[in-house]
């Protein structure tokens, strides 16, 4: 089924995994074996090639002066020369800060416009999304229980039947036939027992996926990990500045071409969403966090693979408001979240898009685009990475 570009880009936000609605709708138990088979698709050959290219990029100037410094409206746009304040914390890279055009006018996404100038100070950022292995360390050290593992409190879900209030999370379950992309419930299933360590539900595990990003992460889970690690979640502005890698107003974190030289640069979706993934990039679900090339700052997976939580509340009109204020320094988002598509459901910003985004659906791997997520909900394509302030 063909949809106009405008409709495709404004269809229901992905992921639509809001827990209370799932519980109202009822709980579906899926054939986890079938889904697990899809998820552990490996494509070792592709991985080997990509990894070798990634390592090459890291050795040869991944952290380059990628900035295209220009002066626009009197404000210098570009990457600062601020040196790293010390040795890099393990697994992190120094993002020197600077001034950039945030957002995207060409994306045809109202919440990402207008593009506007933003300045951010330097900070450390995780080179990759947090992996299953990293999250496991956190859980072993703290005994932390993620939101998906907790029994939903009836007080939070008025009207839901008691027997439906079971721990679980939303798992991508591709339908066998073509469906309209405006009905996410055709491909999301609330799976009892699904969580970071059982990504497709009971019987599935993270074995063999230790270097994949952790998933089924709600905002407070990400925040708890960050605090334990002595870090924090990035602001939306920090994430986008870092993802752009010093490139000025490009569509993607690597440039303006989706597939430079015919090569996939991120783990996204190919084929006819959601029923037929042709897996041209080698991965039908999550991929190892260094499977695709890093950007100019040496950051992996700033587009595709998994959505990554930011600290900002989400409002679709936020860019409009701050664009009127000139160059904004270190913006931290609005005071509260509001999504007119779901008033009353507090949401925070997510960036990068996921392995489920394609040019037919979502397309939010575009570096200046924005995602959003209900704070109490993860999904099988939602993870995070952390940052650390310089001081
Ligand atoms: Ca893919």
Boltz pocket constraint, residues with backbone or C-beta under 6 A from the ligand:
constraints:
  - pocket:
      binder: B
      contacts: [[A, 266], [A, 267], [A, 268], [A, 269], [A, 270], [A, 279], [A, 281], [A, 282], [A, 283], [A, 284], [A, 285], [A, 355]]
      max_distance: 6.0
